[in-house]
Amino acid sequence: MATRKSWHLDRRTFLRGAGVALALPWMESMESMAAGATAADRETAPKRFCAVYFPYGVSLREAGTPAAEWNWFPAETGKDFQFGKSHAALEPLRDEVTILSGLSHPACRQMGGHDTADTWLTAAEMKEGHLKNSVSLDQVMAMRSGDATRYASLILSTDGGVGEPTRASTLSFDRNGTPLPSSHQPRLIFDRLFGVDPSSAEAQRQRLSNSGSMLDLIAEHSRSLRGKLGKIDQAKLDEYLTSVRQIEQRVERSEQWLEVPKPQVDSSGLSLEADDSTPGELIRTMYDLIYLAFQTDQTRIATYQLGNMNGATSIAGKFPQLLGLSASMHTLAHDARKSDAGAEPLGLWDRMLTEQLAYFLERLRSTPEGDGTMLDSTIVFYGTSNSQTHVNENYALLTAGGRGLGMRHGAHLSFPDSVPLSNLFTTFLNKTGPEAESFADSTSELTEITA
């Protein structure tokens, strides 16, 4: 009994330690790079990645029918494709965008119709009681980026937190497949990125030191316990120690950036009070925050989930109705699959989301950086984990940007279902960092989108 009580106390200490570490302010700009950065580091444009997800699929109707004008996928493939009504806002960005059809995660095709948001960036199979996820693409990139930025990644969503298995409110999962909490309130996100911590540097340093000491103690006690456990419990403990190490790394990163002031950003043009009652402003402001985090080099990796797959509780579900459409996001998707009459309402929602994406891409493209623009060094991945609601194949996807990283655009590319989506992820990894042989179930790179 004494040993069990000691372990529970240790674990509560660990959770308090984690809270201290995770509550620390976020961090920094290119103009004030970390100690040890070279001139070459300053001259090289950062390699960035942003993934944006929306749930339930898109409007898809048969070619030749009146409703086909709202089809998300262009009728033509190759460079001579025509944008439909839902993508009209992307026409000025045509040479920066590639629409992808036919891709999906093979392991996820037979999962529940609302179960696949969690696996969009992981390719893991989660069904029949096996709800263990794997590491997400963005977190692999974050682990490879080292300490170049104050934050390894920026994780955003409309709902915040982590949600629940198969209905996660985050796109990001650590190396153990554990969901990483997302942020959803613009004012708090801005303050963490650019606000001034009212406590002194010495007080912040002491908090960091205390967190580090607690983590060291917990790790030491946990290792001493390992020999007393069976194999299953040893595996659980090893996973726990990995989590401890991840928090240690966050503490170390915070210590490194403690003396570097945060960049000053003018917030006058941001709708930081936007919330779920003003969806248009909220979505645009989240894109603005990602843009500013990239521009100031606070981070180079970002994810944004525009609604989770829990139609009954996700605050994003009501967004279409607040914007004047006839039903919730979930209902729009179901109605669009049932009949031609439902194609336009969902198509209008698709169009609104595309307009917001086009705004973000244009901000990146209009910002000079080095010999090009911010968009040239930023790969944007946008889409969903369905084609239509409850259909986990032929995901509606597009990618944009990254021309300076070797990406090639201006086409609609169609792939057979034998090509796993992870091939695209392997390509993203190779364009943003050291060469990677594979990701999840990938079989090769997707060379069709590279220069």
C-alpha positions as MATLAB code, in Angstrom:
seq = 'MATRKSWHLDRRTFLRGAGVALALPWMESMESMAAGATAADRETAPKRFCAVYFPYGVSLREAGTPAAEWNWFPAETGKDFQFGKSHAALEPLRDEVTILSGLSHPACRQMGGHDTADTWLTAAEMKEGHLKNSVSLDQVMAMRSGDATRYASLILSTDGGVGEPTRASTLSFDRNGTPLPSSHQPRLIFDRLFGVDPSSAEAQRQRLSNSGSMLDLIAEHSRSLRGKLGKIDQAKLDEYLTSVRQIEQRVERSEQWLEVPKPQVDSSGLSLEADDSTPGELIRTMYDLIYLAFQTDQTRIATYQLGNMNGATSIAGKFPQLLGLSASMHTLAHDARKSDAGAEPLGLWDRMLTEQLAYFLERLRSTPEGDGTMLDSTIVFYGTSNSQTHVNENYALLTAGGRGLGMRHGAHLSFPDSVPLSNLFTTFLNKTGPEAESFADSTSELTEITA';
ca = [
       0.000    0.000    0.000;
       2.809    2.417    0.839;
       4.374    1.944   -2.574;
       1.054    2.532   -4.341;
       0.411    5.723   -2.344;
       3.890    7.048   -3.151;
       3.302    6.381   -6.861;
      -0.002    8.313   -6.840;
       1.686   11.265   -5.142;
       4.472   11.183   -7.701;
       1.972   11.166  -10.526;
       0.091   14.162   -9.136;
       3.418   15.963   -8.877;
       4.116   15.112  -12.509;
       0.760   16.527  -13.583;
       1.433   19.750  -11.705;
       4.864   19.855  -13.278;
       3.334   19.339  -16.710;
       0.852   22.133  -16.034;
       3.626   24.546  -15.128;
       5.611   23.652  -18.224;
       2.666   23.812  -20.577;
       1.414   27.091  -19.115;
       4.645   28.911  -19.844;
       4.469   31.724  -22.403;
       5.131   30.907  -26.031;
       7.889   32.420  -28.089;
       9.995   34.270  -30.799;
      10.905   35.998  -34.132;
      13.443   35.655  -36.912;
      14.903   39.058  -36.045;
      15.877   37.737  -32.606;
      17.153   34.260  -33.315;
      18.342   31.856  -30.652;
      21.939   31.981  -29.521;
      24.215   30.104  -31.846;
      22.333   30.808  -35.074;
      24.652   31.423  -38.012;
      24.465   33.998  -40.787;
      23.421   31.212  -43.156;
      20.495   30.418  -40.838;
      19.341   34.032  -41.077;
      19.569   34.137  -44.865;
      17.682   30.892  -45.469;
      13.907   31.168  -45.634;
      12.233   28.888  -43.063;
      10.515   25.753  -44.368;
       6.956   25.755  -43.082;
       3.937   23.467  -43.087;
       0.280   24.183  -42.338;
      -2.548   21.606  -42.368;
      -6.200   22.722  -42.348;
      -9.033   20.203  -41.912;
     -12.812   20.386  -42.247;
     -15.200   17.461  -41.505;
     -17.863   15.438  -43.341;
     -16.796   15.676  -46.965;
     -17.938   17.894  -49.829;
     -20.592   18.375  -52.475;
     -20.238   15.701  -55.192;
     -22.746   15.232  -58.007;
     -22.689   13.420  -61.338;
     -21.232   15.285  -64.312;
     -23.899   16.546  -66.696;
     -26.502   17.246  -64.023;
     -27.463   20.825  -63.045;
     -26.000   20.283  -59.582;
     -22.611   19.318  -61.022;
     -21.545   22.971  -61.001;
     -21.145   22.571  -57.234;
     -18.948   19.497  -57.568;
     -15.855   19.931  -55.384;
     -13.584   18.031  -57.779;
     -13.023   19.536  -61.253;
     -14.368   17.470  -64.150;
     -11.035   17.732  -65.966;
      -7.635   16.497  -64.866;
      -4.252   17.968  -65.702;
      -3.458   21.647  -66.168;
      -6.560   22.457  -68.238;
      -9.000   21.850  -65.402;
     -11.720   24.370  -64.556;
     -12.513   25.480  -61.035;
     -16.145   24.888  -60.080;
     -18.279   27.303  -58.100;
     -16.942   26.124  -54.757;
     -13.355   26.941  -55.789;
     -13.833   30.188  -57.709;
     -11.849   32.156  -55.114;
      -8.744   30.121  -55.970;
      -8.630   31.164  -59.631;
      -6.153   34.036  -58.979;
      -3.967   31.464  -57.179;
      -4.269   28.825  -59.874;
      -0.511   28.419  -60.384;
      -0.031   27.946  -56.614;
      -2.603   25.188  -56.084;
      -2.927   21.471  -56.873;
      -6.236   19.644  -56.408;
      -5.820   15.959  -55.539;
      -8.395   13.223  -56.055;
      -8.311    9.489  -55.415;
      -6.121    9.616  -52.289;
      -7.021    8.197  -48.884;
      -5.565    6.126  -46.043;
      -6.127    2.416  -46.862;
      -6.272    1.428  -43.184;
      -9.059    3.949  -42.573;
     -11.405    3.108  -45.447;
     -13.521    0.687  -43.395;
     -13.645    2.778  -40.250;
     -16.837    4.449  -39.042;
     -18.030    7.353  -41.140;
     -17.333    9.847  -38.355;
     -14.148    8.250  -37.056;
     -11.493    9.478  -39.465;
     -10.619   13.041  -38.433;
      -8.232   11.656  -35.814;
      -6.327    9.743  -38.471;
      -6.152   12.417  -41.193;
      -2.513   13.204  -40.378;
      -1.576    9.810  -38.891;
      -2.903    7.077  -41.259;
      -3.557    4.863  -38.208;
      -6.464    2.421  -38.024;
      -8.793    3.085  -35.088;
     -11.752    0.716  -34.894;
     -13.265   -2.286  -33.129;
     -12.054   -1.181  -29.725;
      -8.494   -0.493  -30.890;
      -8.424    3.272  -30.468;
      -4.665    3.725  -30.254;
      -3.487    6.398  -32.641;
       0.031    7.041  -33.946;
       2.165   10.132  -34.448;
       0.795   12.825  -36.745;
       2.687   14.266  -39.691;
       2.966   17.731  -38.170;
       4.542   16.371  -34.995;
       7.126   14.395  -36.960;
       8.030   17.700  -38.612;
       8.063   19.459  -35.247;
      10.423   16.856  -33.763;
      12.773   17.303  -36.715;
      12.848   21.105  -36.470;
      14.918   21.227  -33.280;
      14.935   24.478  -31.307;
      14.893   26.839  -34.293;
      11.641   28.460  -33.120;
      10.076   29.286  -29.792;
       7.217   26.852  -30.405;
       7.625   23.484  -32.012;
       4.112   23.743  -33.472;
       0.893   25.728  -33.259;
      -2.197   23.555  -32.733;
      -5.567   25.226  -33.325;
      -9.186   24.138  -33.663;
     -12.683   25.544  -33.365;
     -13.486   23.421  -30.294;
     -10.241   23.425  -28.323;
      -8.759   20.741  -26.113;
      -8.452   17.146  -27.308;
     -12.042   15.892  -27.548;
     -12.454   12.125  -27.367;
     -11.133    9.154  -29.376;
     -12.477    9.172  -32.970;
     -14.026   12.568  -32.219;
     -10.830   14.439  -31.446;
     -10.722   18.236  -31.331;
      -7.121   18.262  -32.486;
      -5.235   17.067  -35.557;
      -1.973   16.614  -33.660;
      -0.767   13.447  -31.892;
       2.601   12.857  -30.244;
       4.954    9.914  -30.818;
       2.819    7.772  -28.500;
      -0.363    8.603  -30.411;
      -1.570   10.779  -27.532;
      -3.695   13.763  -28.632;
      -2.131   17.165  -28.100;
      -4.528   19.882  -26.919;
      -5.568   22.564  -29.359;
      -6.235   26.237  -28.683;
      -9.403   27.926  -29.910;
      -9.732   31.414  -28.406;
      -8.050   34.088  -30.573;
      -7.295   36.496  -27.717;
      -5.548   33.820  -25.641;
      -3.632   32.541  -28.666;
      -2.438   36.049  -29.487;
      -1.407   36.707  -25.884;
       0.581   33.484  -25.725;
       2.312   34.254  -29.011;
       2.972   37.955  -28.546;
       1.916   39.069  -25.055;
       4.301   40.163  -22.323;
       4.573   37.944  -19.248;
       4.030   40.240  -16.245;
       6.403   38.251  -14.056;
      10.103   38.927  -14.091;
      12.574   36.873  -16.067;
      13.954   35.579  -12.760;
      10.483   34.423  -11.661;
       9.951   32.669  -15.000;
      13.377   31.057  -14.700;
      12.499   29.792  -11.216;
       9.256   28.241  -12.467;
      11.183   26.493  -15.195;
      13.775   25.280  -12.722;
      11.069   23.932  -10.422;
       9.417   22.093  -13.316;
      12.726   20.599  -14.374;
      13.473   19.434  -10.831;
      10.083   17.756  -10.482;
      10.442   16.030  -13.825;
      13.909   14.747  -12.908;
      12.568   13.355   -9.648;
       9.608   11.650  -11.285;
      11.794   10.113  -13.996;
      14.228    8.772  -11.381;
      11.471    7.249   -9.248;
       9.745    5.774  -12.305;
      12.903    4.044  -13.492;
      13.457    2.513  -10.056;
       9.934    1.122  -10.191;
      10.353   -0.505  -13.603;
      12.017   -3.681  -12.364;
       9.047   -4.446  -10.125;
       6.523   -4.447  -12.957;
       5.323   -7.037  -15.447;
       5.869   -6.621  -19.181;
       2.535   -4.914  -19.869;
       3.022   -2.421  -17.063;
       6.640   -1.878  -18.127;
       5.394   -0.886  -21.577;
       2.936    1.539  -19.988;
       5.701    2.983  -17.839;
       8.005    3.385  -20.836;
       5.263    5.305  -22.603;
       4.884    7.464  -19.523;
       8.612    8.170  -19.395;
       8.513    9.176  -23.050;
       5.834   11.706  -22.166;
       7.997   12.984  -19.328;
      10.890   13.439  -21.739;
       8.690   15.394  -24.117;
       7.793   17.790  -21.323;
      11.464   18.056  -20.365;
      12.170   19.115  -23.927;
       9.496   21.803  -23.709;
      11.073   23.092  -20.489;
      14.494   23.120  -22.134;
      13.093   25.004  -25.125;
      11.465   27.573  -22.846;
      14.719   28.086  -20.943;
      16.574   28.660  -24.193;
      14.125   31.364  -25.291;
      13.657   32.998  -21.893;
      16.009   35.921  -22.619;
      14.704   36.503  -26.137;
      11.891   39.088  -26.229;
       8.738   38.239  -28.096;
       8.107   40.128  -31.335;
       5.849   43.163  -31.224;
       2.785   42.733  -33.438;
       0.024   45.267  -34.135;
      -3.280   43.649  -33.186;
      -5.498   46.513  -34.376;
      -6.571   44.666  -37.536;
      -7.395   41.395  -35.766;
     -10.834   40.338  -34.509;
      -9.467   38.838  -31.314;
     -12.876   38.787  -29.643;
     -14.358   36.616  -32.419;
     -15.982   33.424  -31.168;
     -18.415   30.726  -32.275;
     -21.167   33.339  -32.744;
     -19.177   35.026  -35.529;
     -17.792   32.136  -37.593;
     -16.560   34.175  -40.559;
     -14.503   36.469  -38.347;
     -13.330   33.571  -36.187;
     -12.000   31.493  -39.086;
     -10.285   34.488  -40.696;
      -8.697   35.507  -37.403;
      -7.298   32.007  -36.863;
      -5.713   32.190  -40.306;
      -4.327   35.623  -39.378;
      -2.765   34.186  -36.227;
      -1.115   31.365  -38.184;
       0.190   33.924  -40.671;
       1.636   36.112  -37.903;
       3.175   33.117  -36.120;
       4.875   32.153  -39.402;
       5.880   35.693  -40.313;
       7.562   36.287  -36.949;
       9.050   32.772  -36.950;
       7.378   31.840  -33.699;
       6.772   28.439  -35.223;
       7.042   26.757  -38.618;
       4.410   24.061  -38.141;
       0.678   24.680  -37.672;
      -2.554   22.676  -37.729;
      -6.102   24.014  -37.738;
      -9.183   21.823  -37.371;
     -12.370   23.517  -38.618;
     -14.767   21.374  -36.605;
     -14.487   17.868  -35.218;
     -16.587   14.847  -36.226;
     -18.935   15.015  -33.245;
     -21.888   16.642  -34.966;
     -23.925   16.821  -31.783;
     -21.450   18.852  -29.744;
     -18.879   20.547  -32.023;
     -19.395   24.299  -31.851;
     -18.516   24.494  -35.544;
     -21.606   22.487  -36.444;
     -23.817   25.579  -36.376;
     -21.482   27.754  -38.454;
     -23.372   27.292  -41.768;
     -26.655   28.321  -40.147;
     -25.062   31.407  -38.603;
     -23.899   32.348  -42.095;
     -27.406   32.060  -43.529;
     -27.459   28.474  -44.795;
     -30.316   26.094  -44.111;
     -28.803   23.512  -41.759;
     -25.871   22.419  -39.632;
     -22.596   21.303  -41.160;
     -23.455   17.666  -40.484;
     -26.959   17.904  -41.956;
     -25.720   19.758  -45.037;
     -23.304   16.904  -45.735;
     -26.012   14.243  -45.389;
     -28.499   16.165  -47.543;
     -25.910   16.708  -50.263;
     -25.329   12.985  -50.522;
     -29.048   12.182  -50.706;
     -30.120   14.342  -53.653;
     -29.236   17.040  -56.169;
     -31.218   19.521  -54.088;
     -28.639   19.288  -51.320;
     -25.670   20.007  -53.574;
     -25.944   23.778  -53.590;
     -26.304   24.363  -49.808;
     -23.228   22.267  -49.074;
     -21.495   23.798  -52.089;
     -22.073   27.258  -50.640;
     -20.452   26.114  -47.393;
     -17.546   24.616  -49.367;
     -17.197   27.954  -51.174;
     -17.091   29.939  -47.945;
     -14.315   27.716  -46.590;
     -12.388   28.039  -49.856;
     -12.709   31.830  -49.764;
     -11.152   31.853  -46.302;
      -8.343   29.591  -47.500;
      -7.733   31.843  -50.515;
      -7.441   34.821  -48.143;
      -4.740   33.014  -46.159;
      -2.831   31.906  -49.261;
      -2.952   35.426  -50.682;
      -1.542   36.876  -47.451;
       1.361   34.462  -47.690;
       1.882   35.190  -51.397;
       1.799   38.967  -50.945;
       4.515   38.922  -48.256;
       8.057   39.106  -49.695;
      10.634   36.776  -48.185;
      14.158   36.335  -49.470;
      14.048   35.977  -53.235;
      10.369   35.022  -53.223;
       7.358   35.112  -50.932;
       6.246   33.439  -47.726;
       4.026   31.139  -49.782;
       7.072   29.888  -51.684;
       8.486   28.473  -48.462;
       5.194   27.321  -46.911;
       3.408   24.079  -47.842;
      -0.328   24.265  -47.127;
      -2.366   21.048  -46.989;
      -6.153   21.476  -46.969;
      -9.039   19.046  -47.002;
     -11.069   16.399  -45.227;
     -11.014   12.676  -44.460;
     -14.113   11.881  -46.515;
     -15.331   12.430  -50.044;
     -18.959   12.509  -48.909;
     -20.212   11.939  -45.404;
     -19.586    8.316  -44.301;
     -17.391    7.639  -47.367;
     -13.757    7.273  -46.278;
     -12.280    7.155  -49.764;
     -11.231    9.733  -52.344;
     -10.631   12.426  -49.738;
     -11.299   15.992  -50.903;
      -7.774   17.449  -50.796;
      -5.629   20.208  -52.174;
      -2.134   21.452  -51.529;
      -0.650   24.867  -52.174;
       2.598   26.777  -51.847;
       6.110   25.476  -51.336;
       7.301   26.264  -54.861;
      10.609   27.390  -53.375;
      10.849   24.007  -51.657;
      10.397   22.074  -54.884;
       6.611   21.747  -55.098;
       4.860   21.972  -58.489;
       1.303   23.269  -58.938;
      -1.399   24.339  -61.345;
      -3.165   21.012  -61.998;
      -5.856   18.602  -60.900;
      -4.163   15.257  -60.287;
      -6.115   12.020  -59.988;
      -4.636    8.872  -58.445;
      -5.771    5.233  -58.254;
      -6.814    3.980  -54.827;
      -3.658    1.852  -54.725;
      -1.691    5.046  -53.965;
      -1.836    5.769  -50.208;
      -2.167    9.337  -48.985;
       0.977    8.759  -46.931;
       2.987    8.985  -50.160;
       2.069   12.664  -50.186;
       3.124   12.953  -46.543;
       6.524   11.456  -47.311;
       6.918   14.083  -50.023;
       6.004   16.837  -47.563;
       8.597   15.532  -45.114;
      11.302   15.499  -47.766;
      10.501   19.054  -48.855;
      10.506   20.521  -45.359;
      13.404   18.732  -43.717;
      15.913   15.892  -43.860;
      15.079   13.142  -46.314;
      12.598   10.587  -44.993;
      12.265    7.107  -46.428;
       8.617    6.748  -45.501;
       5.697    7.793  -43.341;
       3.183    5.266  -41.971;
       2.079    3.054  -44.892;
       3.712    5.043  -47.701;
       5.268    3.156  -50.589;
       7.145    6.023  -52.287;
       7.094    9.755  -52.793;
       4.371   11.461  -54.826;
       6.635   12.795  -57.553;
       3.735   14.156  -59.604;
       3.613   17.232  -57.371;
       7.336   17.950  -57.265;
       9.410   20.030  -59.649;
];
